[in-house]
């Protein structure tokens, strides 16, 4: 079984006030987590859906 989860690290805000987006991939109870290289304003992040509000391009 494979699970993919997108999330932001609110405690690791960048200098411009945005939070980096991370991805966690889990395969048979073994997980790996890494940064996507993108960031988003924490106010625009929908945690329940694991995505950004709207369709505007963010950093």
Order of alpha helices (4+ residues) and beta strands (2+ residues): beta-beta-beta-beta-beta
